[in-house]
Amino acid sequence: MIGDQLGAGVEGYSAARIKREFGIVRDDIKAPHMGIPELGPRIHMYTDDTNSMLALAHSLVVNGGLKAKHAAKSYAEFWSTGIKRGYPDSAQASMQVSEMFSLQVCSIS
């Protein structure tokens, strides 16, 4: 989670590009996240990667193991908070389908 927060602004950048644009990094890099540039430069905001990990961890703890339908609903619920975390369009479409489907087949606590 910490690595995700620290690296979100340079996700997808090569080491050479980071050095060219920011020099030697000794502090947080305030930069727009590649999936949500319209929000402008940010720091300390985790991305879709951590959000997905939290959703799965929640589901595993609640169920004491993996239950696929519950995990799908958990992913959709964590995605649907309204906080932009940089999910690609394809993942957002999957979450919308998962959210609609899982509302009918399982209930999450």
PyMOL CGO cylinders between C-alpha atoms (Angstrom):
from pymol import cmd
from pymol.cgo import CYLINDER

trace = [
    CYLINDER, 0.00, 0.00, 0.00, 2.78, 2.43, 0.88, 0.3, 1, 1, 1, 1, 1, 1,
    CYLINDER, 2.78, 2.43, 0.88, 4.70, 1.63, -2.30, 0.3, 1, 1, 1, 1, 1, 1,
    CYLINDER, 4.70, 1.63, -2.30, 1.50, 2.12, -4.30, 0.3, 1, 1, 1, 1, 1, 1,
    CYLINDER, 1.50, 2.12, -4.30, 0.93, 5.53, -2.72, 0.3, 1, 1, 1, 1, 1, 1,
    CYLINDER, 0.93, 5.53, -2.72, 4.51, 6.64, -3.24, 0.3, 1, 1, 1, 1, 1, 1,
    CYLINDER, 4.51, 6.64, -3.24, 4.71, 5.41, -6.83, 0.3, 1, 1, 1, 1, 1, 1,
    CYLINDER, 4.71, 5.41, -6.83, 1.23, 6.29, -8.10, 0.3, 1, 1, 1, 1, 1, 1,
    CYLINDER, 1.23, 6.29, -8.10, 2.34, 9.53, -9.73, 0.3, 1, 1, 1, 1, 1, 1,
    CYLINDER, 2.34, 9.53, -9.73, 5.02, 7.79, -11.78, 0.3, 1, 1, 1, 1, 1, 1,
    CYLINDER, 5.02, 7.79, -11.78, 3.25, 4.52, -12.55, 0.3, 1, 1, 1, 1, 1, 1,
    CYLINDER, 3.25, 4.52, -12.55, 4.34, 3.34, -15.97, 0.3, 1, 1, 1, 1, 1, 1,
    CYLINDER, 4.34, 3.34, -15.97, 7.40, 5.62, -16.05, 0.3, 1, 1, 1, 1, 1, 1,
    CYLINDER, 7.40, 5.62, -16.05, 10.83, 4.17, -16.75, 0.3, 1, 1, 1, 1, 1, 1,
    CYLINDER, 10.83, 4.17, -16.75, 13.63, 4.88, -14.27, 0.3, 1, 1, 1, 1, 1, 1,
    CYLINDER, 13.63, 4.88, -14.27, 15.23, 7.13, -16.90, 0.3, 1, 1, 1, 1, 1, 1,
    CYLINDER, 15.23, 7.13, -16.90, 12.04, 9.17, -17.27, 0.3, 1, 1, 1, 1, 1, 1,
    CYLINDER, 12.04, 9.17, -17.27, 11.68, 9.57, -13.50, 0.3, 1, 1, 1, 1, 1, 1,
    CYLINDER, 11.68, 9.57, -13.50, 15.28, 10.77, -13.26, 0.3, 1, 1, 1, 1, 1, 1,
    CYLINDER, 15.28, 10.77, -13.26, 14.82, 13.12, -16.22, 0.3, 1, 1, 1, 1, 1, 1,
    CYLINDER, 14.82, 13.12, -16.22, 11.60, 14.68, -14.89, 0.3, 1, 1, 1, 1, 1, 1,
    CYLINDER, 11.60, 14.68, -14.89, 12.25, 14.64, -11.13, 0.3, 1, 1, 1, 1, 1, 1,
    CYLINDER, 12.25, 14.64, -11.13, 16.00, 14.21, -10.65, 0.3, 1, 1, 1, 1, 1, 1,
    CYLINDER, 16.00, 14.21, -10.65, 17.11, 12.11, -7.70, 0.3, 1, 1, 1, 1, 1, 1,
    CYLINDER, 17.11, 12.11, -7.70, 13.96, 11.32, -5.74, 0.3, 1, 1, 1, 1, 1, 1,
    CYLINDER, 13.96, 11.32, -5.74, 14.31, 12.03, -2.02, 0.3, 1, 1, 1, 1, 1, 1,
    CYLINDER, 14.31, 12.03, -2.02, 10.73, 12.95, -1.21, 0.3, 1, 1, 1, 1, 1, 1,
    CYLINDER, 10.73, 12.95, -1.21, 7.19, 12.34, -2.37, 0.3, 1, 1, 1, 1, 1, 1,
    CYLINDER, 7.19, 12.34, -2.37, 6.56, 12.93, -6.06, 0.3, 1, 1, 1, 1, 1, 1,
    CYLINDER, 6.56, 12.93, -6.06, 3.51, 15.08, -6.64, 0.3, 1, 1, 1, 1, 1, 1,
    CYLINDER, 3.51, 15.08, -6.64, 2.28, 14.10, -10.08, 0.3, 1, 1, 1, 1, 1, 1,
    CYLINDER, 2.28, 14.10, -10.08, -0.99, 13.16, -11.80, 0.3, 1, 1, 1, 1, 1, 1,
    CYLINDER, -0.99, 13.16, -11.80, -1.85, 9.47, -11.76, 0.3, 1, 1, 1, 1, 1, 1,
    CYLINDER, -1.85, 9.47, -11.76, -1.81, 7.97, -15.25, 0.3, 1, 1, 1, 1, 1, 1,
    CYLINDER, -1.81, 7.97, -15.25, -5.40, 6.73, -14.96, 0.3, 1, 1, 1, 1, 1, 1,
    CYLINDER, -5.40, 6.73, -14.96, -6.88, 10.01, -13.71, 0.3, 1, 1, 1, 1, 1, 1,
    CYLINDER, -6.88, 10.01, -13.71, -4.86, 12.97, -14.99, 0.3, 1, 1, 1, 1, 1, 1,
    CYLINDER, -4.86, 12.97, -14.99, -7.92, 15.23, -14.74, 0.3, 1, 1, 1, 1, 1, 1,
    CYLINDER, -7.92, 15.23, -14.74, -7.50, 15.27, -10.94, 0.3, 1, 1, 1, 1, 1, 1,
    CYLINDER, -7.50, 15.27, -10.94, -4.10, 16.90, -11.28, 0.3, 1, 1, 1, 1, 1, 1,
    CYLINDER, -4.10, 16.90, -11.28, -1.00, 16.22, -9.20, 0.3, 1, 1, 1, 1, 1, 1,
    CYLINDER, -1.00, 16.22, -9.20, -1.58, 14.27, -5.97, 0.3, 1, 1, 1, 1, 1, 1,
    CYLINDER, -1.58, 14.27, -5.97, 0.40, 12.53, -3.25, 0.3, 1, 1, 1, 1, 1, 1,
    CYLINDER, 0.40, 12.53, -3.25, -0.47, 9.85, -0.69, 0.3, 1, 1, 1, 1, 1, 1,
    CYLINDER, -0.47, 9.85, -0.69, -3.48, 8.52, -2.59, 0.3, 1, 1, 1, 1, 1, 1,
    CYLINDER, -3.48, 8.52, -2.59, -3.48, 4.80, -3.24, 0.3, 1, 1, 1, 1, 1, 1,
    CYLINDER, -3.48, 4.80, -3.24, -4.59, 3.41, -6.59, 0.3, 1, 1, 1, 1, 1, 1,
    CYLINDER, -4.59, 3.41, -6.59, -6.87, 0.74, -8.00, 0.3, 1, 1, 1, 1, 1, 1,
    CYLINDER, -6.87, 0.74, -8.00, -4.16, -1.83, -7.22, 0.3, 1, 1, 1, 1, 1, 1,
    CYLINDER, -4.16, -1.83, -7.22, -4.41, -1.32, -3.46, 0.3, 1, 1, 1, 1, 1, 1,
    CYLINDER, -4.41, -1.32, -3.46, -8.17, -0.86, -3.60, 0.3, 1, 1, 1, 1, 1, 1,
    CYLINDER, -8.17, -0.86, -3.60, -8.49, -4.26, -5.28, 0.3, 1, 1, 1, 1, 1, 1,
    CYLINDER, -8.49, -4.26, -5.28, -6.20, -5.86, -2.69, 0.3, 1, 1, 1, 1, 1, 1,
    CYLINDER, -6.20, -5.86, -2.69, -8.30, -4.39, 0.13, 0.3, 1, 1, 1, 1, 1, 1,
    CYLINDER, -8.30, -4.39, 0.13, -11.50, -5.69, -1.46, 0.3, 1, 1, 1, 1, 1, 1,
    CYLINDER, -11.50, -5.69, -1.46, -10.12, -9.21, -1.73, 0.3, 1, 1, 1, 1, 1, 1,
    CYLINDER, -10.12, -9.21, -1.73, -8.66, -9.11, 1.79, 0.3, 1, 1, 1, 1, 1, 1,
    CYLINDER, -8.66, -9.11, 1.79, -12.04, -8.00, 3.16, 0.3, 1, 1, 1, 1, 1, 1,
    CYLINDER, -12.04, -8.00, 3.16, -13.81, -10.87, 1.42, 0.3, 1, 1, 1, 1, 1, 1,
    CYLINDER, -13.81, -10.87, 1.42, -11.24, -13.45, 2.56, 0.3, 1, 1, 1, 1, 1, 1,
    CYLINDER, -11.24, -13.45, 2.56, -11.50, -12.32, 6.19, 0.3, 1, 1, 1, 1, 1, 1,
    CYLINDER, -11.50, -12.32, 6.19, -15.30, -12.17, 6.22, 0.3, 1, 1, 1, 1, 1, 1,
    CYLINDER, -15.30, -12.17, 6.22, -15.59, -15.66, 4.72, 0.3, 1, 1, 1, 1, 1, 1,
    CYLINDER, -15.59, -15.66, 4.72, -12.53, -17.33, 6.23, 0.3, 1, 1, 1, 1, 1, 1,
    CYLINDER, -12.53, -17.33, 6.23, -11.41, -18.15, 2.70, 0.3, 1, 1, 1, 1, 1, 1,
    CYLINDER, -11.41, -18.15, 2.70, -12.28, -17.54, -0.92, 0.3, 1, 1, 1, 1, 1, 1,
    CYLINDER, -12.28, -17.54, -0.92, -15.91, -17.40, -2.03, 0.3, 1, 1, 1, 1, 1, 1,
    CYLINDER, -15.91, -17.40, -2.03, -15.87, -16.15, -5.62, 0.3, 1, 1, 1, 1, 1, 1,
    CYLINDER, -15.87, -16.15, -5.62, -19.31, -14.52, -5.67, 0.3, 1, 1, 1, 1, 1, 1,
    CYLINDER, -19.31, -14.52, -5.67, -18.62, -12.66, -2.44, 0.3, 1, 1, 1, 1, 1, 1,
    CYLINDER, -18.62, -12.66, -2.44, -15.19, -11.58, -3.69, 0.3, 1, 1, 1, 1, 1, 1,
    CYLINDER, -15.19, -11.58, -3.69, -16.75, -10.24, -6.91, 0.3, 1, 1, 1, 1, 1, 1,
    CYLINDER, -16.75, -10.24, -6.91, -19.28, -8.22, -4.92, 0.3, 1, 1, 1, 1, 1, 1,
    CYLINDER, -19.28, -8.22, -4.92, -16.55, -6.97, -2.60, 0.3, 1, 1, 1, 1, 1, 1,
    CYLINDER, -16.55, -6.97, -2.60, -14.50, -5.75, -5.59, 0.3, 1, 1, 1, 1, 1, 1,
    CYLINDER, -14.50, -5.75, -5.59, -17.55, -3.96, -6.97, 0.3, 1, 1, 1, 1, 1, 1,
    CYLINDER, -17.55, -3.96, -6.97, -18.40, -2.36, -3.62, 0.3, 1, 1, 1, 1, 1, 1,
    CYLINDER, -18.40, -2.36, -3.62, -14.85, -1.12, -3.04, 0.3, 1, 1, 1, 1, 1, 1,
    CYLINDER, -14.85, -1.12, -3.04, -14.80, 0.27, -6.60, 0.3, 1, 1, 1, 1, 1, 1,
    CYLINDER, -14.80, 0.27, -6.60, -18.18, 2.00, -6.21, 0.3, 1, 1, 1, 1, 1, 1,
    CYLINDER, -18.18, 2.00, -6.21, -17.17, 4.34, -3.36, 0.3, 1, 1, 1, 1, 1, 1,
    CYLINDER, -17.17, 4.34, -3.36, -16.93, 7.24, -5.80, 0.3, 1, 1, 1, 1, 1, 1,
    CYLINDER, -16.93, 7.24, -5.80, -13.24, 7.84, -5.09, 0.3, 1, 1, 1, 1, 1, 1,
    CYLINDER, -13.24, 7.84, -5.09, -11.30, 7.82, -8.35, 0.3, 1, 1, 1, 1, 1, 1,
    CYLINDER, -11.30, 7.82, -8.35, -8.37, 5.45, -8.09, 0.3, 1, 1, 1, 1, 1, 1,
    CYLINDER, -8.37, 5.45, -8.09, -7.42, 5.02, -11.76, 0.3, 1, 1, 1, 1, 1, 1,
    CYLINDER, -7.42, 5.02, -11.76, -9.30, 1.87, -12.72, 0.3, 1, 1, 1, 1, 1, 1,
    CYLINDER, -9.30, 1.87, -12.72, -8.98, 1.31, -16.49, 0.3, 1, 1, 1, 1, 1, 1,
    CYLINDER, -8.98, 1.31, -16.49, -12.20, 1.43, -18.51, 0.3, 1, 1, 1, 1, 1, 1,
    CYLINDER, -12.20, 1.43, -18.51, -12.23, -2.35, -18.95, 0.3, 1, 1, 1, 1, 1, 1,
    CYLINDER, -12.23, -2.35, -18.95, -12.04, -2.91, -15.18, 0.3, 1, 1, 1, 1, 1, 1,
    CYLINDER, -12.04, -2.91, -15.18, -14.79, -0.35, -14.56, 0.3, 1, 1, 1, 1, 1, 1,
    CYLINDER, -14.79, -0.35, -14.56, -17.05, -2.16, -17.03, 0.3, 1, 1, 1, 1, 1, 1,
    CYLINDER, -17.05, -2.16, -17.03, -16.35, -5.45, -15.25, 0.3, 1, 1, 1, 1, 1, 1,
    CYLINDER, -16.35, -5.45, -15.25, -17.15, -3.86, -11.88, 0.3, 1, 1, 1, 1, 1, 1,
    CYLINDER, -17.15, -3.86, -11.88, -20.46, -2.53, -13.18, 0.3, 1, 1, 1, 1, 1, 1,
    CYLINDER, -20.46, -2.53, -13.18, -21.44, -5.98, -14.45, 0.3, 1, 1, 1, 1, 1, 1,
    CYLINDER, -21.44, -5.98, -14.45, -20.19, -7.65, -11.28, 0.3, 1, 1, 1, 1, 1, 1,
    CYLINDER, -20.19, -7.65, -11.28, -22.05, -5.16, -9.10, 0.3, 1, 1, 1, 1, 1, 1,
    CYLINDER, -22.05, -5.16, -9.10, -25.32, -5.73, -10.99, 0.3, 1, 1, 1, 1, 1, 1,
    CYLINDER, -25.32, -5.73, -10.99, -24.90, -9.52, -11.01, 0.3, 1, 1, 1, 1, 1, 1,
    CYLINDER, -24.90, -9.52, -11.01, -23.77, -9.89, -7.41, 0.3, 1, 1, 1, 1, 1, 1,
    CYLINDER, -23.77, -9.89, -7.41, -26.66, -7.82, -6.08, 0.3, 1, 1, 1, 1, 1, 1,
    CYLINDER, -26.66, -7.82, -6.08, -28.91, -10.64, -7.29, 0.3, 1, 1, 1, 1, 1, 1,
    CYLINDER, -28.91, -10.64, -7.29, -26.88, -13.66, -6.16, 0.3, 1, 1, 1, 1, 1, 1,
    CYLINDER, -26.88, -13.66, -6.16, -25.13, -12.86, -2.90, 0.3, 1, 1, 1, 1, 1, 1,
    CYLINDER, -25.13, -12.86, -2.90, -25.26, -10.62, 0.07, 0.3, 1, 1, 1, 1, 1, 1,
    CYLINDER, -25.26, -10.62, 0.07, -22.19, -9.07, 1.61, 0.3, 1, 1, 1, 1, 1, 1,
    CYLINDER, -22.19, -9.07, 1.61, -21.87, -8.20, 5.28, 0.3, 1, 1, 1, 1, 1, 1,
]
cmd.load_cgo(trace, "trace")
